[in-house]
Protein backbone atom coordinates (compact mmCIF):
# COMPACT_ATOMS: atom_id res chain seq x y z
CA UNK A 1 0.00 0.00 0.00
CA UNK A 2 1.22 3.50 -0.83
CA UNK A 3 2.32 5.37 2.30
CA UNK A 4 0.08 8.25 1.28
CA UNK A 5 -2.96 5.98 1.44
CA UNK A 6 -5.02 5.67 4.62
CA UNK A 7 -6.40 2.43 6.00
CA UNK A 8 -9.93 3.69 5.46
CA UNK A 9 -9.42 4.67 1.80
CA UNK A 10 -11.57 2.54 -0.51
CA UNK A 11 -11.35 2.12 -4.28
CA UNK A 12 -14.52 3.49 -5.90
CA UNK A 13 -14.61 0.37 -8.12
CA UNK A 14 -14.64 -1.95 -5.10
CA UNK A 15 -17.39 -4.60 -5.24
CA UNK A 16 -18.91 -6.92 -2.65
CA UNK A 17 -18.35 -10.55 -3.69
CA UNK A 18 -19.83 -13.78 -2.44
CA UNK A 19 -21.40 -16.99 -3.71
CA UNK A 20 -20.47 -16.13 -7.28
CA UNK A 21 -22.24 -12.75 -7.10
CA UNK A 22 -20.83 -9.24 -7.13
CA UNK A 23 -22.66 -6.14 -5.92
CA UNK A 24 -21.66 -2.51 -6.40
CA UNK A 25 -21.19 -0.49 -3.22
CA UNK A 26 -22.92 2.88 -2.69
CA UNK A 27 -20.78 6.03 -2.59
CA UNK A 28 -18.93 5.91 0.74
CA UNK A 29 -16.87 8.69 2.35
CA UNK A 30 -13.85 6.40 2.31
CA UNK A 31 -13.98 6.38 -1.47
CA UNK A 32 -13.46 10.13 -1.58
CA UNK A 33 -9.84 11.13 -1.09
CA UNK A 34 -7.31 13.25 -2.95
CA UNK A 35 -8.16 13.91 -6.57
CA UNK A 36 -11.21 11.62 -6.30
CA UNK A 37 -12.73 13.85 -3.61
CA UNK A 38 -12.08 17.02 -5.60
CA UNK A 39 -13.55 15.54 -8.77
CA UNK A 40 -16.63 14.26 -6.95
CA UNK A 41 -17.36 17.51 -5.14
CA UNK A 42 -17.07 19.49 -8.37
CA UNK A 43 -19.13 17.09 -10.49
CA UNK A 44 -22.58 17.46 -8.96
CA UNK A 45 -23.61 21.04 -9.52
CA UNK A 46 -27.33 21.63 -9.13
CA UNK A 47 -29.99 24.30 -9.55
CA UNK A 48 -33.43 24.58 -7.99
CA UNK A 49 -36.03 27.36 -8.29
CA UNK A 50 -38.96 27.84 -5.89
CA UNK A 51 -41.54 30.35 -7.10
CA UNK A 52 -44.60 31.83 -5.35
CA UNK A 53 -47.09 34.37 -6.83
CA UNK A 54 -48.35 37.85 -5.85
CA UNK A 55 -45.29 39.15 -4.04
CA UNK A 56 -45.13 39.77 -0.30
CA UNK A 57 -46.32 42.07 2.47
CA UNK A 58 -44.25 45.25 2.25
CA UNK A 59 -45.26 47.08 5.45
CA UNK A 60 -46.19 46.48 9.07
CA UNK A 61 -44.81 43.88 11.48
CA UNK A 62 -44.62 41.29 8.67
CA UNK A 63 -42.77 43.49 6.16
CA UNK A 64 -40.73 40.96 4.16
CA UNK A 65 -37.43 42.70 3.38
CA UNK A 66 -34.61 42.87 5.96
CA UNK A 67 -33.33 46.07 7.56
CA UNK A 68 -29.75 47.23 7.15
CA UNK A 69 -27.63 46.36 4.15
CA UNK A 70 -24.64 44.29 3.06
CA UNK A 71 -23.36 42.07 5.86
CA UNK A 72 -24.79 44.44 8.47
CA UNK A 73 -28.44 43.48 8.18
CA UNK A 74 -31.21 41.97 10.28
CA UNK A 75 -33.79 39.47 9.03
CA UNK A 76 -37.39 40.63 9.17
CA UNK A 77 -39.92 38.77 11.30
CA UNK A 78 -41.13 37.08 8.11
CA UNK A 79 -37.67 35.67 7.36
CA UNK A 80 -36.71 34.71 10.93
CA UNK A 81 -36.68 31.02 9.99
CA UNK A 82 -33.63 31.73 7.81
CA UNK A 83 -31.47 32.98 10.72
CA UNK A 84 -29.84 29.58 11.34
CA UNK A 85 -28.77 29.61 7.69
CA UNK A 86 -27.57 33.22 7.50
CA UNK A 87 -24.10 32.14 6.34
CA UNK A 88 -25.71 30.15 3.51
CA UNK A 89 -28.21 32.69 2.13
CA UNK A 90 -28.26 36.08 0.43
CA UNK A 91 -31.36 38.28 0.28
CA UNK A 92 -31.77 40.61 -2.71
CA UNK A 93 -33.58 43.91 -3.04
CA UNK A 94 -34.20 46.01 -6.15
CA UNK A 95 -33.84 43.27 -8.79
CA UNK A 96 -36.50 42.63 -11.43
CA UNK A 97 -36.81 41.94 -15.15
CA UNK A 98 -36.96 45.16 -17.21
CA UNK A 99 -39.27 43.39 -19.68
CA UNK A 100 -41.62 42.45 -16.85
CA UNK A 101 -42.12 46.12 -16.02
CA UNK A 102 -43.75 46.44 -19.44
CA UNK A 103 -46.11 43.51 -18.79
CA UNK A 104 -49.38 43.07 -16.90
CA UNK A 105 -48.95 42.52 -13.16
CA UNK A 106 -50.45 39.02 -13.38
CA UNK A 107 -48.25 37.75 -16.22
CA UNK A 108 -44.76 37.89 -14.78
CA UNK A 109 -44.54 34.36 -13.42
CA UNK A 110 -44.18 33.41 -17.07
CA UNK A 111 -40.87 35.24 -17.48
CA UNK A 112 -39.42 34.72 -13.98
CA UNK A 113 -36.74 32.39 -15.37
CA UNK A 114 -36.64 33.72 -18.94
CA UNK A 115 -36.55 37.52 -18.70
CA UNK A 116 -38.42 37.70 -22.02
CA UNK A 117 -41.02 40.24 -23.10
CA UNK A 118 -44.15 38.14 -23.63
CA UNK A 119 -46.87 39.70 -25.74
CA UNK A 120 -50.54 39.30 -24.69
CA UNK A 121 -51.12 36.52 -27.24
CA UNK A 122 -48.09 34.61 -25.92
CA UNK A 123 -45.39 35.28 -28.50
CA UNK A 124 -41.91 36.33 -27.46
CA UNK A 125 -41.29 33.67 -24.80
CA UNK A 126 -37.80 32.13 -24.66
CA UNK A 127 -35.93 29.31 -22.93
CA UNK A 128 -36.07 29.23 -19.13
CA UNK A 129 -32.95 29.22 -16.99
CA UNK A 130 -33.56 25.69 -15.67
CA UNK A 131 -33.89 24.23 -19.18
CA UNK A 132 -30.77 26.10 -20.29
CA UNK A 133 -28.91 24.56 -17.33
CA UNK A 134 -30.39 21.08 -17.82
CA UNK A 135 -29.22 20.99 -21.44
CA UNK A 136 -25.67 21.42 -20.16
CA UNK A 137 -25.46 19.51 -16.87
CA UNK A 138 -28.55 17.28 -16.84
CA UNK A 139 -27.36 14.38 -19.00
CA UNK A 140 -25.77 12.45 -16.12
CA UNK A 141 -29.06 11.80 -14.31
CA UNK A 142 -32.20 9.80 -15.08
CA UNK A 143 -34.19 13.04 -15.26
CA UNK A 144 -32.33 16.02 -16.81
CA UNK A 145 -34.86 18.32 -15.11
CA UNK A 146 -37.98 18.04 -12.96
CA UNK A 147 -40.80 20.57 -13.38
CA UNK A 148 -43.24 20.68 -10.45
CA UNK A 149 -46.31 22.73 -9.64
CA UNK A 150 -49.33 22.92 -7.38
CA UNK A 151 -51.59 23.24 -10.46
CA UNK A 152 -52.21 20.68 -13.20
CA UNK A 153 -51.45 21.44 -16.84
CA UNK A 154 -49.52 24.38 -18.27
CA UNK A 155 -52.24 26.99 -17.69
CA UNK A 156 -53.10 29.89 -19.98
CA UNK A 157 -50.90 32.54 -21.56
CA UNK A 158 -49.86 35.03 -18.90
CA UNK A 159 -51.11 32.77 -16.11
CA UNK A 160 -48.89 29.73 -16.54
CA UNK A 161 -48.75 26.97 -13.92
CA UNK A 162 -45.02 26.55 -14.47
CA UNK A 163 -41.99 28.83 -14.78
CA UNK A 164 -40.20 26.30 -17.01
CA UNK A 165 -40.12 26.51 -20.79
CA UNK A 166 -38.50 24.53 -23.59
CA UNK A 167 -35.66 25.76 -25.79
CA UNK A 168 -38.35 27.20 -28.08
CA UNK A 169 -40.14 28.94 -25.22
CA UNK A 170 -43.08 26.57 -24.81
CA UNK A 171 -44.35 25.79 -21.28
CA UNK A 172 -43.35 22.41 -19.85
CA UNK A 173 -46.20 20.41 -18.25
CA UNK A 174 -45.50 19.95 -14.53
CA UNK A 175 -45.89 17.08 -12.09
CA UNK A 176 -48.35 17.94 -9.30
CA UNK A 177 -49.32 14.81 -7.37
CA UNK A 178 -46.85 13.77 -4.67
CA UNK A 179 -47.78 10.14 -5.27
CA UNK A 180 -47.12 10.42 -9.01
CA UNK A 181 -43.84 12.19 -8.30
CA UNK A 182 -42.81 9.44 -5.89
CA UNK A 183 -43.63 6.76 -8.48
CA UNK A 184 -41.80 8.77 -11.15
CA UNK A 185 -38.68 8.88 -9.01
CA UNK A 186 -38.68 5.64 -7.04
CA UNK A 187 -41.30 3.13 -8.19
CA UNK A 188 -39.99 -0.19 -9.53
CA UNK A 189 -39.57 -0.34 -13.31
CA UNK A 190 -42.17 -2.87 -14.59
CA UNK A 191 -41.09 -5.80 -16.75
CA UNK A 192 -43.36 -4.50 -19.51
CA UNK A 193 -41.61 -1.10 -19.66
CA UNK A 194 -39.44 -1.96 -22.67
CA UNK A 195 -42.39 -3.13 -24.75
CA UNK A 196 -44.46 -0.09 -23.69
CA UNK A 197 -41.66 2.22 -24.82
CA UNK A 198 -41.31 0.32 -28.12
CA UNK A 199 -45.02 0.81 -28.82
CA UNK A 200 -44.82 4.48 -27.87
CA UNK A 201 -41.89 5.07 -30.22
CA UNK A 202 -43.71 3.27 -33.04
CA UNK A 203 -46.78 5.45 -32.52
CA UNK A 204 -44.68 8.64 -32.47
CA UNK A 205 -42.83 7.58 -35.62
CA UNK A 206 -46.17 6.98 -37.37
CA UNK A 207 -47.46 10.39 -36.29
CA UNK A 208 -44.37 12.14 -37.60
CA UNK A 209 -44.50 10.24 -40.90
CA UNK A 210 -48.19 11.04 -41.44
CA UNK A 211 -47.60 14.71 -40.64
CA UNK A 212 -45.24 15.10 -43.62
CA UNK A 213 -48.00 14.38 -46.13
CA UNK A 214 -50.57 16.42 -44.17
CA UNK A 215 -48.32 19.48 -44.02
CA UNK A 216 -48.29 19.88 -47.80
CA UNK A 217 -52.05 20.49 -47.83
CA UNK A 218 -52.17 23.13 -45.07
CA UNK A 219 -52.23 26.91 -45.13
CA UNK A 220 -49.49 29.01 -43.51
CA UNK A 221 -51.28 29.47 -40.16
CA UNK A 222 -52.20 25.80 -39.87
CA UNK A 223 -48.64 24.80 -40.77
CA UNK A 224 -47.41 26.92 -37.87
CA UNK A 225 -49.86 25.26 -35.48
CA UNK A 226 -48.86 21.82 -36.76
CA UNK A 227 -45.18 22.63 -36.30
CA UNK A 228 -45.85 23.59 -32.68
CA UNK A 229 -47.69 20.32 -32.14
CA UNK A 230 -44.96 18.28 -33.83
CA UNK A 231 -42.29 19.86 -31.65
CA UNK A 232 -44.07 18.38 -28.62
CA UNK A 233 -44.24 14.99 -30.40
CA UNK A 234 -40.50 15.11 -31.09
CA UNK A 235 -39.88 16.03 -27.44
CA UNK A 236 -41.92 12.99 -26.39
CA UNK A 237 -39.90 10.83 -28.77
CA UNK A 238 -36.65 12.07 -27.20
CA UNK A 239 -38.02 11.33 -23.72
CA UNK A 240 -38.91 7.79 -24.81
CA UNK A 241 -35.40 7.24 -26.19
CA UNK A 242 -33.87 8.55 -22.97
CA UNK A 243 -36.14 6.41 -20.80
CA UNK A 244 -35.04 3.34 -22.77
CA UNK A 245 -31.40 4.11 -22.00
CA UNK A 246 -32.18 3.96 -18.26
CA UNK A 247 -34.30 0.79 -18.28
CA UNK A 248 -31.43 -1.37 -17.02
CA UNK A 249 -30.59 1.04 -14.18
CA UNK A 250 -32.75 0.36 -11.10
CA UNK A 251 -34.38 3.34 -9.46
CA UNK A 252 -33.31 4.24 -5.90
CA UNK A 253 -35.31 2.66 -3.09
CA UNK A 254 -37.15 5.05 -0.76
CA UNK A 255 -39.64 3.90 1.88
CA UNK A 256 -43.05 5.38 0.95
CA UNK A 257 -44.23 5.00 4.56
CA UNK A 258 -41.99 7.91 5.54
CA UNK A 259 -43.93 10.28 3.26
CA UNK A 260 -47.50 11.62 3.32
CA UNK A 261 -48.12 10.62 -0.29
CA UNK A 262 -51.91 10.70 -0.01
CA UNK A 263 -51.91 14.39 0.93
CA UNK A 264 -53.38 16.69 -1.73
CA UNK A 265 -53.03 20.46 -2.12
CA UNK A 266 -56.77 20.86 -1.60
CA UNK A 267 -57.42 18.64 1.41
CA UNK A 268 -54.12 18.78 3.33
CA UNK A 269 -52.01 21.68 2.02
CA UNK A 270 -49.53 21.71 4.94
CA UNK A 271 -48.77 18.01 4.59
CA UNK A 272 -48.77 18.28 0.79
CA UNK A 273 -46.20 21.09 0.73
CA UNK A 274 -43.95 19.39 3.27
CA UNK A 275 -44.10 16.14 1.30
CA UNK A 276 -43.30 17.96 -1.95
CA UNK A 277 -40.20 19.48 -0.35
CA UNK A 278 -39.23 16.06 1.05
CA UNK A 279 -39.49 14.54 -2.42
CA UNK A 280 -37.43 17.36 -3.92
CA UNK A 281 -34.75 16.73 -1.31
CA UNK A 282 -34.82 12.98 -2.04
CA UNK A 283 -34.56 13.64 -5.80
CA UNK A 284 -31.33 15.53 -5.12
CA UNK A 285 -30.00 13.12 -2.50
CA UNK A 286 -30.43 10.13 -4.81
CA UNK A 287 -29.02 12.08 -7.78
CA UNK A 288 -32.19 11.42 -9.76
CA UNK A 289 -31.97 14.96 -11.11
CA UNK A 290 -29.80 18.05 -10.72
CA UNK A 291 -32.27 20.64 -12.01
CA UNK A 292 -35.73 21.37 -10.55
CA UNK A 293 -38.39 24.04 -10.46
CA UNK A 294 -41.46 24.22 -8.23
CA UNK A 295 -44.30 26.72 -8.75
CA UNK A 296 -46.36 27.17 -5.57
CA UNK A 297 -49.41 28.59 -7.28
CA UNK A 298 -50.11 30.61 -10.43
CA UNK A 299 -51.26 34.21 -11.06
CA UNK A 300 -54.86 33.42 -12.09
CA UNK A 301 -56.37 35.46 -9.25
CA UNK A 302 -58.52 32.84 -7.47
CA UNK A 303 -57.95 30.21 -10.15
CA UNK A 304 -55.03 28.38 -8.54
CA UNK A 305 -55.27 25.31 -6.35
CA UNK A 306 -52.91 27.18 -4.02
CA UNK A 307 -55.27 30.17 -3.72
CA UNK A 308 -56.61 28.97 -0.39
CA UNK A 309 -53.25 27.92 1.06
CA UNK A 310 -52.97 31.07 3.23
CA UNK A 311 -56.27 30.40 5.01
CA UNK A 312 -55.44 26.71 5.41
CA UNK A 313 -51.91 27.05 6.78
CA UNK A 314 -52.46 30.22 8.85
CA UNK A 315 -55.43 31.88 10.54
CA UNK A 316 -56.24 33.93 7.49
CA UNK A 317 -59.98 33.25 7.44
CA UNK A 318 -61.56 32.42 4.07
CA UNK A 319 -59.72 35.01 1.96
CA UNK A 320 -57.75 33.68 -1.00
CA UNK A 321 -54.11 34.53 -1.66
CA UNK A 322 -54.90 37.10 -4.34
CA UNK A 323 -57.34 39.00 -2.13
CA UNK A 324 -54.95 38.99 0.82
CA UNK A 325 -52.16 40.25 -1.47
CA UNK A 326 -54.30 43.20 -2.59
CA UNK A 327 -54.89 44.08 1.06
CA UNK A 328 -51.21 43.63 1.96
CA UNK A 329 -52.16 40.98 4.53
CA UNK A 330 -50.04 38.03 3.38
CA UNK A 331 -47.43 38.35 6.14
CA UNK A 332 -48.21 35.15 8.04
CA UNK A 333 -48.34 33.16 4.82
CA UNK A 334 -45.10 34.78 3.63
CA UNK A 335 -43.50 33.61 6.89
CA UNK A 336 -44.93 30.12 6.39
CA UNK A 337 -43.43 29.86 2.89
CA UNK A 338 -40.08 31.12 4.16
CA UNK A 339 -40.26 28.36 6.78
CA UNK A 340 -40.81 25.71 4.10
CA UNK A 341 -37.82 27.09 2.19
CA UNK A 342 -35.74 26.99 5.40
CA UNK A 343 -36.80 23.37 6.00
CA UNK A 344 -35.69 22.39 2.48
CA UNK A 345 -32.26 24.01 2.67
CA UNK A 346 -31.79 22.62 6.18
CA UNK A 347 -32.22 19.09 4.83
CA UNK A 348 -29.72 19.80 2.06
CA UNK A 349 -27.23 21.37 4.50
CA UNK A 350 -27.52 18.42 6.89
CA UNK A 351 -26.63 15.82 4.26
CA UNK A 352 -22.96 15.20 3.63
CA UNK A 353 -21.55 14.95 0.13
CA UNK A 354 -17.88 14.08 0.39
CA UNK A 355 -16.36 16.68 2.67
CA UNK A 356 -19.11 19.22 1.97
CA UNK A 357 -22.93 19.08 1.90
CA UNK A 358 -25.64 18.80 -0.72
CA UNK A 359 -26.40 22.50 -0.17
CA UNK A 360 -22.78 23.47 -0.80
CA UNK A 361 -23.10 22.13 -4.35
CA UNK A 362 -26.67 23.34 -5.01
CA UNK A 363 -28.03 26.78 -5.88
CA UNK A 364 -31.61 27.32 -4.62
CA UNK A 365 -33.47 30.44 -5.80
CA UNK A 366 -36.60 31.35 -3.80
CA UNK A 367 -38.86 34.24 -4.71
CA UNK A 368 -41.66 35.95 -6.60
CA UNK A 369 -42.05 38.22 -9.64
CA UNK A 370 -43.97 40.96 -7.81
CA UNK A 371 -42.86 43.01 -4.83
CA UNK A 372 -46.52 43.41 -3.95
CA UNK A 373 -49.31 42.26 -6.21
CA UNK A 374 -49.33 44.01 -9.64
CA UNK A 375 -45.96 45.67 -8.95
CA UNK A 376 -43.37 44.08 -11.24
CA UNK A 377 -40.39 45.66 -9.47
CA UNK A 378 -38.13 44.95 -6.50
CA UNK A 379 -38.73 41.19 -6.43
CA UNK A 380 -38.44 39.45 -3.04
CA UNK A 381 -35.58 37.00 -3.69
CA UNK A 382 -33.31 34.74 -1.66
CA UNK A 383 -30.44 32.65 -3.00
CA UNK A 384 -29.20 29.75 -0.88
CA UNK A 385 -26.30 27.32 -1.20
CA UNK A 386 -23.36 27.04 -3.55
CA UNK A 387 -20.51 27.57 -1.08
CA UNK A 388 -18.42 25.07 -3.05
CA UNK A 389 -19.42 26.83 -6.26
CA UNK A 390 -17.81 30.09 -5.16
CA UNK A 391 -20.89 31.90 -3.77
CA UNK A 392 -20.31 34.21 -0.77
CA UNK A 393 -23.39 34.55 1.42
CA UNK A 394 -24.49 36.24 4.62
CA UNK A 395 -25.61 39.43 2.84
CA UNK A 396 -28.57 41.62 1.99
CA UNK A 397 -27.71 43.09 -1.39
CA UNK A 398 -29.71 46.03 -2.73
CA UNK A 399 -29.41 47.06 -6.37
CA UNK A 400 -30.69 49.97 -8.44
CA UNK A 401 -33.41 49.22 -10.96
CA UNK A 402 -30.86 49.49 -13.76
CA UNK A 403 -29.41 46.10 -12.75
CA UNK A 404 -31.58 43.37 -14.33
CA UNK A 405 -32.46 40.11 -12.59
CA UNK A 406 -30.82 38.31 -15.51
CA UNK A 407 -27.46 39.37 -14.06
CA UNK A 408 -28.19 37.02 -11.16
CA UNK A 409 -29.19 34.32 -13.66
CA UNK A 410 -25.90 34.76 -15.51
CA UNK A 411 -23.92 34.69 -12.25
CA UNK A 412 -25.55 31.38 -11.32
CA UNK A 413 -24.85 29.93 -14.76
CA UNK A 414 -21.17 30.75 -14.56
CA UNK A 415 -20.81 29.44 -11.00
CA UNK A 416 -22.43 26.19 -12.14
CA UNK A 417 -19.53 25.85 -14.55
CA UNK A 418 -21.57 26.74 -17.64
CA UNK A 419 -19.67 28.95 -20.05
CA UNK A 420 -21.90 31.84 -21.00
CA UNK A 421 -21.29 35.54 -21.64
CA UNK A 422 -24.94 36.51 -21.32
CA UNK A 423 -28.44 35.29 -20.51
CA UNK A 424 -31.60 37.07 -21.68
CA UNK A 425 -31.02 40.81 -21.15
CA UNK A 426 -28.12 40.52 -18.72
CA UNK A 427 -25.55 43.32 -18.63
CA UNK A 428 -22.97 41.45 -16.53
CA UNK A 429 -22.72 39.41 -13.35
CA UNK A 430 -23.16 40.27 -9.64
CA UNK A 431 -19.56 40.38 -8.34
CA UNK A 432 -20.74 41.03 -4.74
CA UNK A 433 -21.79 37.36 -4.63
CA UNK A 434 -18.31 36.05 -5.49
Secondary structure, 3 states (H helix, E strand, C coil): CCCCCCCCCCCCCCEEEECCEEEECCCCHHHCCCHHHHHHHHHCCEEEEEEECCECCCCCCCCCCCEEEECEEECCCCCHHHHHHHHHEEEEECCECCCHHHCCCCCCCCCCCCCCCCCCCCCCCCCCHHHHHHHHHHHHCCCCCEEEECCCCCEECCEECCCCECCCCCECCCECCHHHHHHHHHCCCCCCHHHHHHHHHHHHHHHHHHHHHHHCCCCHHHHHHHHHHHHHHHHHHHHHHHHHHCCCCCCCCCCHHHCCCCCCCCCCHHHHHHHHHHHHHHHHHCCCCCEEEEEECCCCCCCCHHHHHHHHHCCCCCCCHHHHHHCCCCHHHHHHHHHHHHHHHHHHHCCEECCEECHHHEEEEEECCCCECCCCCCCCEEEECCHHHCCCCCEEEECCCCCECHHHHHHHHHHCCCCCCCCCCCCCCCHHHC
